[in-house]
């Protein structure tokens, strides 16, 4: 175990757990070899410190920066608390970074902000030049008055230059758009801010409040304050978006090979990366681009109009023909339409090629892209110079950029072209999207370029699936390094180190019951008998829980179904899509006998703690596979093709992510050594007794072995007795328990 005494200087508490010490040693050794780490640890294993402590130690010894990232707000708060605890014992410089959208004091978009920064910096530069010239002319005046004829001649030249700079400064002050807060950043003494920032671990809210009161731009101050820090806490966006990542590394003053990336809730990286690897274009943007071209006098405008109008016409034709249900059935949610066909290219691409008329769409597209770039530069200058009060977006550039990407991207391996429709107050309109089925194009370059990464979660296994999906280590990575002529990890083994630490709390204080009710296939959910069985099981679970019960269903619709069906003395709570869940969660945990119904795919199933009395029992209804639509089938096909394995499609795209979600839901209860609780799996597909009979339908073997050993098969009528006995052993009842 390398440098054990060295990394423990960053451990902020008395002694690490034995498994935590072991994990820290293994992470330390892996970082020394430049290897990625796949780290699964159940609740209570101390994953954050086990990753952060050796990473900070190695970064200090080798002059690197640690970036720890998550997509869950509660985990960000935990990172801040852990960083504060560390810095009390061993001071580290930490910045908690958040995007411009929530940090901007004047609420402008990215392009406007960029233009404001440019003109503000130009003003400050000219003011500084003016001050220097004024000082120079004063010196020359003194010399001239003392009889120096050369000084008098030189002063005349300086005065001419001074007059020109004064006119430029006056013009910028009166006509250009300037950000007064960024101006204050550049012209005032900000030393007190940076001393305050690095004195402790400051939250983005605290930075915003400080800057708001002082008249600064907190976002720009943070960017300047990240250079050379020890630790940056941020969200996935700053590492997974390739364009943002390049800027982000520049802000922290590091090359990629000098960064150690720590990902929390790493089972979510795939979906987050998929969002960054996908692109889309709405019909309204095409309309805006054509409107924009009406006012453009440029020889390239005709080419741009031919391409954009043809694509808009093709999009409308495609969704009109695909809308077999008719326009009246379209609502305000995006609805995917199938555009695949047997002719090799999708319906939208074929319609575009059919509609387009001109010398050649690639030639026209090239001219259109050039025009879009020129227009975008013009809008930037107009805003900077104060000719417009807001920074105009270039719809021509947006539209032609996407069309250019569509031409080749729609037939690229691992990409699914799709058209969607929705309705607003003006009617039905469409959207084209290049959906990234396999997001390795985003993740693999990241893991290849940084020094090393630690991917941690309570539900990472099976490790091989995760490595394949994200491109972490392995032969593909080594091959990519060789073909590029460089190998950032040439001194080490590229294969990732994997480690798993199971439940650390006493097994006697938890029970996991797999209830042998018929498999709740989607096709049977409307069956009255199935609904009656599920309702009866939920009634037993809620009645024989001395406290709150969490119920996770395959969808929000199923959650609402059983919210209305269940008649219980417990207070019912229903989580709805599109509604902020934090207030609902707070109401629920404040109750002493409530039942919360939600979707397993919602926001309350992971990254949310229900400690102690917050929740005693969690129930997962069925095997909550995601909606198996055309998009999901495309992901399945992409994985099956990529790995030349038909089973890989289903396993990688559907079963493994679903069981990970289920394991996350089960982990919402029993959160400390003194805690206790029951986890209930309602479906025979979880049972051991039916595994052989159900064959491929059984999901039991997808759980890690040590978790399967704890799953206890129970008959439906025995669940209430099992729960009654367990909670009686825990002395959990306040008074007499319910009568079974």
N, C-alpha and C positions, 0 to 999 in steps of 0.2 A: 504494500500500500504506500504510494508515493506521497512524501511530504505531509504525513498525517498531522504532526504538530503544527505545521505551517497553516493548513487550512482551518484548523480548529480555532485560530485566533479570530475568525469571523463568526464563530458560532455564538449567538448572543445570550444563550441560557446556560444553566449550570452544567448539564451533561446531555449529550444526544442519546436517543434510544440506541440500542445495540444495532438494530436493523438500519437506523438512520446513519450511524457511524460507518457501517458497511457500505451503504449506498454512496456516501460522500467519498469514501476511498476509491470506489469503482469509477465514479464520475471524474475524480481527480486524475486517475490513471488514464482514462479515456481521453481527457483533454490534452494530457501530455503527449499522447500519440496522435492527436488530431482526428479522433474518431467521434462520430455521432453517437448519441445515447438514446435508446428507447426505454423509458422508465415508467413502469406501471406501479402505482402504489395506492392501496385502498385508503379511504378516509382515515386520518390519524397517523399516517406513516411519515408525515413531515416532509412531503415531496419538495415543497418550495425551498426550504432551507437546505435540504439534502442536495439540491441542484445549485442553489445560489451561492452557498458557502464555498465549495471548491472552485466554482467558476470565478468568483471574486478573487480568491487567492491566486489562481493561475493567471488571471488577467493582470494582477498587480505584479507578479514576478516576471511576466513576459510582455508587459506594456500593451495590453489589449483592453477593450471595453466590453462589458456584459450588457446585452439587451434582453430584458425579460418581457414577454408579451402574452396577452390573453385576449379573448373576445368576450369575456364575462366581467361586468362592472364590479361584482362582489370580489372577484379574484384580484382586480386591480387594487381595491382597498386593502386586501390582505398583503399584497406585495409592498404597499406603502408602509404598513405596520411592521412587517418583517425588516424592511430596509431601515426604518427608524430604530428598531431594536438593535440591529447590527451597528448602526452608526453611534449608538450610545456606548458601545464597547470598543469599537474600532472605527473611527471616523472614515466615511466614504463620501465621495461627491456623487449625489444622486439627482437626476432630473426626471420628473414625471411629465411626459410629453403627451399633448392632446392636439388634435387637428385644428386648423384655422376656423372651421365652421362654428365651433363652440367657444373659441377664444377671441374672436374679432369684436372689438368694441363699437365699430360703426356699421357692422352687418353688410359687408360687400362680398361679392363672389371672388373666386380665385383670380380670374383674369383682371378684374378691376383692381384687386389688391396688388397684383404684379405691376400694373401700370402706375398706381399710386406710389409704390415703392420706388420705381424708376424715376419719376418726376421729383419726388421728395429728395432722393439722393442727389439728383442733378442740381436741385436748388441749393442744397447744403454744400455741394462741391463748389458751385459758383460763388456762394457767400464766402466760403473759405478763401477762394481765389481773390475775391474782392477785398477781403481783409488783408491778405498778403500784399496786394497791389497798393492799398492805401498806406500800409506800413512802409513799403518801398518808396512811394512818392514822397512821404514825409521825410525819410532819410535823405533823399536826393534834394528836397527843398532846403533842408538845413545845409547841405553841402554847397548848393548853388548860392545861397545867401552868404556863405562864407567865401565866395569868390571862385568856386570851382565851375569853370565854363562847361566842362564835359558832363558834370552832374546836371547842369541846367538843360543841356540837349537831351540827355537820357531821360530826364523827368518829363519832357514833352512827349516822348514816345510812350512812357508809362501812363501818362494822363489820357492819351488816346485809347490805349488798351483798357484803362480803368473805366472810361466812359462807355465803351462797348459792353464790358462785363456788368456795369450798373444797369444798363438798358436790359440786358438779358435777365438779371435778377428781378428787376421790376416787372418784366413781362411774365416771368414764372409766377411771381407772387400774385399778380392781378388776374392772370388768364388761365394758368395751368391748374389741374386738379392735384392737390397735395394732401397727404394724411398728416394732420397736426400731431397725432400721437407718435407716428414713426419719426416725424421731425424732432420731437422731444427726445426720442431714443438716441438720435444722431448728434444732437447738439447739447444735451444736458449731461451732467455727471451722474452716471448710473452705477457707480461703484457701490453705493449703499445697497442698491437692489441685489447685486450679485453677491455681496457679503451676506445679505439676508437669505438669498436663495440657497447658498451652499452651507449655511449654518445648520440646516436641518433638512428633512425631506418634505418639500412643499407640494401640496396638491395643486392641480390646475386651477381649482376654485380660489385658492389662496393667492396664486400668482395673478389671476384676473382681478381680484379685489385690490391687491397692492397697486397694480398698473392702472386700474380705473381711478383710484384716488390720486395717484401721482401724475396722471395725464400721459402715461406711456402706452405703447402697444405691447401687451404682455406676451403675445405670440412671438413677435420678432425678438423680444428680449430672451425668451426661452431658447429660440433657435441659436442665438449668439452664445447663450450660456451652456450649451451642450458640448462644446468643443473640449475634448479630452477628459470628460467626466468618467467616473468608474462604472456607474450603473445608469441605464436608461430604462424606465418603465413606460410602456406604450401599448397600443393595440395592434392587432394583426395587420391592419391596413398599411402601416409604415414599413413592414417587411415583405408583405405578399404582393403589393402593387409594385411592379418592376420600376416604373418611373419615379414613384415616391421613394422607393428604397434607395435609388441612386442619390437623390437629394438628401435623404435622411443620413446616409453614411457620410456625406460631405459635411452636413451640419455637425455631426459628432467628431469630425476631423479624423475619420478612420477609413482605411481601405477595407474592403470586405474580409480579407484574410486576417484582419486585426479585430474581428468581431466574434464574440461567442454569443450565439442566439439561444435563448431558453424559451420554449413554447409551453405554456400551460393549456390545459384542456385540449391537448394536441389531437384528440380524435376529431376535433372540429376543423382542422386545417384543410382537409380535402374540400369541404363545402365552401369554406371561405375563399380558398384559392380558386375554386370553380367560378365564383362570382367575379373575381378579378381577371380570369382568363376568358370570360364570355363578353360579348359586345352586342349592342342592340341599336336599332334606329326606328323611331316612331314616324308614322305617316305625317304627323304635324310638323316634324322637322323638315320633311321633304316639301311640304306646302310652304313653310317659311323660307326655304332655300329658293324656291321658284319666285316667291314674292320679292326676295332680296335681289334676284337677277334682273328684275324689271327696271331697277334704277342704276344698273351697272352698264357703263359704256366701255366695253373692252372686247377685243376681237375674240377672246376666249369664252365670252358669255354664251354664244350660240352652242358651242360644244358642251358646256356645262348644262345648259337647258335640255339638250337632246338626251343626255345621260340621265339626269335627275327626273325629268318628266317621264321617260320610258320606265324607270324603276318604280316611280309612283303608280303609274298606270298598271304595271305588272303586279304590284302589291295588291291593288284594289281588285284586279281581275282574279288573282289567286284566292283571296279570302272570300270573294263573292261566290266563286265556284265551290269552295270548300265548306261554305256555310250550309250544310245540308239541313240543319235545324231551322234555318231562316234567321233573319236579322232580329226578329222580335224576341228571340230567346237569349240574345246577348245582353249581359248585365254589366255592372261597373267593375267587375273583376276581369283580369286578363284571362282569356280562354285560348288554349293552344289548338291549332288546326293542323291536321296531317298534310304535309306537302311532299312526302316521299313518293316516288313512283318507280317503275321498272325500267326507265329509259336512261338511268345513270345519273341524271341531274334532277334536282328537286323542281317542283312546279313553278316556284317563283323565278328561279334562274332561267328555266325554259321560256316562261312568259316574257321575261326581260329581253332575252335574245330574239324573241318573236316580234316584240313591240318596237325595239330600237331601230331607228332609221338614220343612217349617217355613214361617214367614210370608214368607220371602224370604232367600236365602243372603247377599245383600249387606247386608241389615239385620242379620242374625245375625253376619256377619263383622265389621261395625263394632263391635258390642257386644263380640265376642270379643277384638278388638284392644284396646279400652279396658280390658277385664278383664286381659289379658296385661300391659299397661303398668302397671296398678295393682299386680298381683302382683309384678312385677319390682321396683318401687319398695319394696314391703313387704320383699322378701327382702334388698334392699340395706340398709334400715334395721335389720333384725334382725341382720344380720352386723355392721354398724357398732356396734350397741349391745351386742354380745356375747351375744345370745340364741341364736345358732348359732355353731358352731365353723368352719363353712365357708360360703362364699357360694353359696346355692342358685341353680341356673340355672332360668329360667322356660321350661319346655317349651311352655306355652300360648302365650307370646309368640312363640317360635320357630316353632311350627307355624302359627299364624294369620297371622303375617307372611309366611311363604312361600306359604300358600294365597291370600292377598290378591294377592301378586305373580303367582302362577300364572294367576289368572283372566284378566288382560289380557295378561300377558307371554307366555303360551303361543301367542298369535296375533300377537305383535308381529313386524315385519319383522326378519330377521336373527337370530331366536331359534329354537332347535330344542328342542321339548319331548321328553323321553325318559324312559323307565322302565327301571331296571336291577335285577337280582337277584343275590344272592350267598348263600352258605351259611356259617353258623357252627355252634357246638356246639348251639345251640338249634333249628336248622333253617334253612329258606329265608325270607328277608325281602327287601323291596323298597326302592327309592329313586326319588323323582321329581326330575328335574333340568331346569332351564332353561339350556340350553347356548347360550352367546353365539357364534354363527357369525362375526359381524363385531364386533370389540371396539372399534370407534371411539367408542362411548359412553364408554369409559374414557380413551382416548388423546387424542381430539380436544380435549376441554376443557382438558387439561393443556397441550398445545402452543399452544393459543390464549391461555391465561392467563399463562404465564411470559414473561419478557422475550424469551428465545430458547432454542433447544435445539440441541445438536450430537449427531447420531446417527452413531456410528462403528462400523465392523466391517470385517473382511476380505472380507465377502460381502454387501454391501448391494444391488448391482445385480440387476435393473433398478430404477433409482431411481423411475420412475413407478409401478411396482407398490407399492413401499414407501409412497410418498406417499399413494396411493389407499387402501391398507389401513389405515393409521394416521391418516389425516386430517392430514398434515403440510402446512401451507401450502395454496395453491391457492384456487380460486373458492369452495369450500364454506366455508373458513375466513373469507374476507372477508365472505361473505354472513352468516355467523353473527355476526360482529362488528358488522355494521351493524344486524341485526335486534335485537340486545340493547341497542342504544343507546350502545354504547361500542366503542372500537377501541384495544386496548392497543398496537397497532403502527401507528397512523395516520400516523406520519411516515415509514414505510418500506414497502418492497415485501414483501408476505406470501409471495411465491413462495420456496421454499427454494433455497439455493445448493447445488449438487451438485458433488462433485469425486471423482476416482478416481485413485489412484496404484498402478500395478502392481508386479510383482516388482522389487525393488531390488538383488537379489543377482545375480552373474554367471550368465547363461543357460547358459553352458558347464558349470556345476556341477550341473545338474539335467536330468532327462528325464521327459517325460510320454508314456506309451505307451497308445494306444487299441487294444485287442486285438480283432481281428475274429472273435470267436466268435458263434454265433447268439444272438439277443436272449434274455435270461433272463427271459422273462415268468413271472409267478407260476404260471400254469397248467402250465408246463413244468418247474418245479423238482423234481418227483418223478420225472422221466424219467431212467432210468439212464444213457442216453447223455449227457445234459446234465451230470449229476453227474460223470461220468467226465471230461468235457472241463474242467469247472471245477477238479476235483482235479488234473488234469495241469498246468493253468496255474499253480495255487497252488504245486504242487511245483517248477515251474521258477523261479517268483519267489523262493521261499524258498531254494532251492539256490544260486541265482546272486546272492544278496545277501550281501555280506561283513559280516554283522552281524544286527541284529534286523529283523523284518518285522511290520508291522501289517496285519491283514486286516479290512476293514469289510464286513459282510454286511447284507442288507435287514432282518434280524430276528435276535433271539437264537437262535431255532430253527435258522435257516440257519447261524449261526456255530457252533452245537454240532454240526450235521451235518458240516461240513468239518473241525472239530476232530477228530472221530472218524475221518473218511475219510482224512485226510492222513497218510501215512507219511513221516517225515522225520527227519534227524539233528538238526534244531533242536529245542529244548525247547518243547513246546506249552503255551500258556496260554489259558484260556477264561474270558471275562467272562460272568457270569450275571446275570439281572435280579434286583433286590432284594438284591443282595450288594454290600457296600461295595467299590468298585473301586480305591481308592487303594493299598491294600496289594498288590493284584495288579499294578498299574502299577509300583510300586517294585521288585517281584521281577523283572518283565519287563525294566526298563531296567538292572537290575544284571547281567543276562545278557549274553553276547557273541554268542549265536546262538540267539535265541528267535523264536517266532512267536505273536502274540497275536490271538485271534479275538474279535470283538465285533460289536455291532450299530451301524449308522450312527446310529441314533436313541438310543443310550445316552449315557453320561456321559464316554466317552473320546474322542469324536470332535471336540470343540471345547473351547477354553479350557484345553487341556492341552498343555504343551510336551514335545516329544521332541527334545531338542537333541543334536547331534553323534551319538555312538555309541548314544544311546538308541533310535533307529530310523533305518534307512537307506532302507527301501522301504516304501511304503504301497500296498495293493491295495484297490480298491473293486469288489466283486462285484456285477455287474448295475447296473440303475438302481433304487436302493432306495426306491421309492415307499412311503409309509406304507400301513398296512392300509386298504383302500378299503371301509369299512363304511358303515352308514346315516348315522352322524354326519359322516363326511367328505363323503358325498354331499350332506348338508344344507348344509355349508359351501360346497361347489361351487355349489349352487343359489342360496345367499344372495348370493355374489359375482356370479354371472351376472345375477341380478335387480337388484342394487344398481347395476351398471354397464351394464345393458341390453346385455350381450354374452355370448353363450354360451361363447365361448372364454375369457373372463375367469374363469369358474368354475374350469376345469381349471388354467389358468395360475397364477392367484393362490392357489388352495387347495392344489394338488398339485405341479405341475411346478417352479415357481420355488423353493418351500421345499425340495424334494428336491435340486435342483441346488445350492442354497446349502449344504445339508448335505454334499453330495459335495465341493464346493470346500473346505469346512471340513476334511474328512477329508484331502484332498490336501495341505492346508497344515500337516499335522502333521510333515512332514519338510522339511529345508532351512530352517533357522531363523536362519542367520547368514551373513555373507559368506564364511566359510571352510568352511561346511557343504556337503554334497553329498548327493544321493539320487535315487531313482527313484520316480515315481508311476505306478501301473498302473490303467487302467480296463478291466475285463473285460466287454465287451458291445459288439456292433456298433452299438448306438444312439449310441455316443460317436464313431464314426468319421466321417471326411469322405467316404470312398469310398462309403459306403452311405446318406448323408444323403438324397439325392434319391429313392432307391428306397424308403426307409422312410417318407418323408413326415412325417406328424404324430407317428410313433413315435420319430423321431430327436430326441435332446435336445442335439445338438451346438451348435445355434444359441442355446441358452439360456445358454451360457457367454459371458462377455465376449470380444470379438474378439481382444484380445492374448493371452488364454489359449488360445483355439482355435488360434491360429497355432503354439503350442508343442506341440499334440497331434500325435503321430506315429503314423500307422496302421501296425500290424504284424500279420502273419499269425501264427496261434497257434504254429506251429513255429519262428518266428523270434524270439520273445520272449527266450528264454534267450541267444541270440547277441547281441541288442541290449543286454541287461543286462550280459553278460560284457564286451563291448567298452567300454561306458561305465565300468564300475567299474575296468577295466584302465587306461583313460585317467586315472582318478582315483588310480591306484596304491593301490587300496584293499585289495588282497589281501595277507594276511599269509602269505606263501609262495605256492605255486602255486595258481592258480584252479581251480575244478572243471572237469572234462573234459566238454564238451557232447556 
